[in-house]
Amino acid sequence: MADSATLVEKEQTVQTGDPSTTTWADAQVGQALATHESLRTGPLSRAAVRLSDLSVLRVNELTTIEILPPQES
């Protein structure tokens, strides 16, 4: 699977994983995120994710997102 996003900033607890399982691992700045991979933040935590179109998505505490493929224009 091609990388669709990159974790560019994190504070406190930020994890990546597959939402269909309950397996989560600590994320690292610079980590590539593949399509359909999930990212979640814990209490008092936040992250920034650079998407394939070079936009940056800010993720606040207690949020779970799934990386989706880019939409066709």
C-alpha positions as CSV (number, residue, x, y, z in Angstrom):
1,M,0.0,0.0,0.0
2,A,1.3,3.4,-0.9
3,D,1.9,6.0,1.9
4,S,-0.9,8.5,2.0
5,A,0.2,10.6,4.9
6,T,3.0,11.3,7.3
7,L,2.9,12.2,11.0
8,V,4.8,15.5,11.3
9,E,4.1,16.5,14.9
10,K,2.9,14.8,18.1
11,E,2.4,15.7,21.7
12,Q,1.8,13.1,24.4
13,T,0.0,9.9,23.4
14,V,-0.4,9.4,19.7
15,Q,-0.9,5.8,18.3
16,T,-1.5,4.1,15.0
17,G,-3.2,0.9,14.2
18,D,-5.9,-1.1,12.4
19,P,-9.4,-0.2,13.7
20,S,-10.7,-3.7,12.9
21,T,-8.3,-5.0,15.6
22,T,-7.6,-3.6,19.0
23,T,-3.9,-3.4,18.3
24,W,-2.4,0.1,18.7
25,A,1.3,1.1,18.7
26,D,3.0,4.3,19.6
27,A,3.5,6.6,16.6
28,Q,6.7,8.4,15.8
29,V,7.2,11.7,14.1
30,G,8.1,11.1,10.5
31,Q,6.2,7.8,10.4
32,A,4.4,7.1,7.1
33,L,0.7,6.3,7.4
34,A,-0.8,4.0,4.7
35,T,-4.3,4.2,3.3
36,H,-6.9,2.8,5.8
37,E,-4.5,3.0,8.7
38,S,-5.9,4.8,11.8
39,L,-4.4,7.3,14.1
40,R,-5.7,8.2,17.5
41,T,-4.8,10.7,20.2
42,G,-5.1,10.3,24.0
43,P,-6.1,12.8,26.7
44,L,-4.2,16.1,26.5
45,S,-2.6,15.0,23.3
46,R,-2.5,16.2,19.7
47,A,-0.9,15.5,16.4
48,A,-0.4,17.0,12.9
49,V,-0.6,14.8,9.8
50,R,0.6,15.9,6.3
51,L,-1.6,14.4,3.7
52,S,-0.7,13.4,0.1
53,D,-1.9,16.8,-1.3
54,L,0.6,18.5,1.2
55,S,-2.2,19.9,3.4
56,V,-1.8,19.5,7.2
57,L,-4.5,18.0,9.3
58,R,-4.4,19.0,13.0
59,V,-5.8,16.3,15.3
60,N,-6.9,17.3,18.8
61,E,-7.1,15.1,21.9
62,L,-9.3,12.0,22.1
63,T,-9.8,11.8,18.4
64,T,-9.5,8.8,16.0
65,I,-9.1,9.2,12.3
66,E,-8.7,6.9,9.4
67,I,-6.4,7.7,6.4
68,L,-8.5,7.5,3.3
69,P,-7.3,7.5,-0.3
70,P,-7.4,10.9,-2.1
71,Q,-10.6,11.7,-4.0
72,E,-10.4,12.0,-7.8
73,S,-11.1,15.4,-9.2
